[in-house]
Amino acid sequence: DQPRSRGLGDVYKRQLLGHASVLTVTANGVETSPVVRGIWVLENILGTPPSPPPPDVEPLEPDTRGATTIRDQLKKHRSAQACADCHAKIDPLGFALEFFDPIGGYREFYPGAGSVNSRKRGNPIDGTGEMPSGETFADESGLKQMLLGRKDRFAHTLTEKLMVYATGREMTFRDRSEISEISEAGEADQYGLRDLVTSVVSSEIFQKR
């Protein structure tokens, strides 16, 4: 018998969100940003990318001196109503991943004031978050548990991204129906990854690419 196709739940259990490649690509090599990491989760896990920021809003500049926490800076940033709605969805996801430094190492404190490379302890990491739905979590483990309740969204997002990779083009509204059918069919197979790949290459979208 062939081994059972690995399910998408295993992808979470194998530390997708804690993988160094993901954590490095969502940082700049020196500092982390809950905003960048939160957007990555929305785009690549949930398939619900936020709207672009308004052109008249100043970008957030990290306080490398450690005088204020990133949470305090984002709280002030959200005082602009144009930013509040999107950041309510973005920031909690990113805060939970602040326990990981720019190259994926686990940490409980930010670097001390004076240098981002300082070995002196700075402010403690606060990974708590509350989503607009009212769901709360205290760290990346709680975030993963929340995301496990959205495996259908992850399956749909992964199906679409596999289609983009396989066909070399962006998906359009004409492709939505078949993508939904493929991702929903995966539920009966407990979201087997191997079966999902097989379904993608057997699809009409791929065959007529």
N, C-alpha and C positions, 0 to 999 in steps of 0.2 A: 504494500500500500504506500502511496505517496504521502509525505507529511502534510498535515493540514496547513492550508494557507494562513499565513500570519495575519491576524486581525489588526484593524486600525487602533483598537484599544491598546495593543502591545506597543504601538508607536509612542503613545504617551508614557507607558510604563518604562520604556527604554529611554526616557529622559530627552525627548525631542526638545522641549523648551529649555533644558539644561545643557544642551549640546554646545560645545565650544564654538562650532562653526556658526550657529545661529546667534549666539551671544556676541561673538566678535563682529559679525556683519551688521549688528544693530548697535554698535558702539563705534567710536572714532579712533580706538587704540589707546586713548588717554582717559576719556571720561565716558560715563554711561548717561543715557537719557531715557527716562520712563516713557516719554512721548514717542521716541523712535521705536522702542521695543513694543509699546502698546499698539502702535500702528501696524507693526509686523504681524502681531497676533491677529488683529482684525482682518488684515489682508490675506494672510497665508493659512490661518487656521479656520476662521469663521467666514471668510469670503465677504466681509462687509466693510470695505475700506471707507474711511471717513472722507468728508468733503475737503477740498483744498482750503488752507487757511485764507482768511480775508486779506486782500493786498495791503490794507491800511493798518495791519496789526504788526507790531515790531516782533521779530523772532526772539525767542527766549535765549538769553546768554547765561551759561552756567557760572555760578559764583565759585571760582577756583580757590578763593581765599577761605572758603568755608564759613563765612559770616552768617549765611542763611542756608537752610536746607532746600533741596530741590522741591520738596513738598510745599514749603512756604512760598517759593518762587512761582510754582504752578498755581497755588491758591490765589495769588495776586493776579496771575495771568488770566485766570478764569473769571475775574471780576468784569471783564469785557463780555457782554452778553453774546457777541458774535463768536466768542471762543468757548463759552461755557458748555453748550450742548455737546459738541464734539469731544471736548476734553473729559466730560463725564463718562464717556465710553472708552476713551483712550487711556487716561492716566491710571485707573485702578489696575489694569492689566500690566502696565509698565512698572508700577510700584512693586508688584509681587516679584518681578525679576531683578530688582535692585540688589538682591542678595548675591548676584553674580557680577564680578568686576568686568572690565572691558575685554578680557580674554577668556572669560568663563570660569575663573576661580571663585570659589565660595568665600563670602565675607560676611561679617556681621556689623562692621563699621566702615564708614567712609574714610578715605585718607585724611590725615590731620591737616590743619591749616598751614598754608605756606607753600605746599607743593603737592601736586596730585600723586607724586611718587613717595610721599613721606610715609615712614613706617609708624609715625605717631598716630594714635587713634583719633578719628574725628567723631562726627555725630553718628549715633547708632542707626542702622538701617531700619526703616519703618516700612514693612511690606504689606500693611493692611490696605484693603480696598473694598469699596462698595459700588456695585454696578447699578445702573439706572433701574434694573429689575428688582433691586433690593437685596440681591445675593451678596454675601460678604465672604471674605477670606483673609487670612492673616499672613500668608506667605505663598511661595510658588507651589507648594504641595496642595494648598487649598485651591489655588487657581486651577491646577490640573484636574482636581476633582470636579470643579465646576464645568470645565471644558469637556469632561467625560460625559456629561449630560447633554452635550451638543455634538455627539458623534455624527449625527445626520448632516450637520452643517459642515463638519470637517470632511466627510465623505464627498459631499457635493463640491466643495472647494478643491479637494485633491483631484477629483474626476476632471473638473474643468482645467486645472493646471496641467494634468497629464495630457489632455486633449491639445492644449496649446503647444506643449513640447512635441507631441507626436505629429501634429499637422504643420507646425511652423507658422501659425497665424493666431490672431486673437479670435475668441469665440464671439458670435453675434446672437441676436435674439432668435434666429432660426435654429440655432443649436441647442437652445435651452431645454427643449422638451426631451431630446434624447439624452442629454447629460443628466437630467432629473431621473429619467427612467433607469439609467445605469446605476446611479448612486443609490436609488431606492431599492433596486434589485439586490444590491449588496447587503442590505439589512437582513435578508433571509439567509445569507451566508455568513452572518455575523461580521460583515465588513472585511472579508478576506482580501488582503492586498494583492496576492497573485491573481485571484479571480477578477479583481478590478482592472488590473493591467490587461488581462485577456479580453475583458469586455470592451475596453477602450480600442484595442487594435482590431476587434471584430466589428466595431460600430460602423454605421453608414458614414458618419462624419469622417472617420479615418480612411475608410475604403474609397471615398470619393474626394479625398483631399487634393 
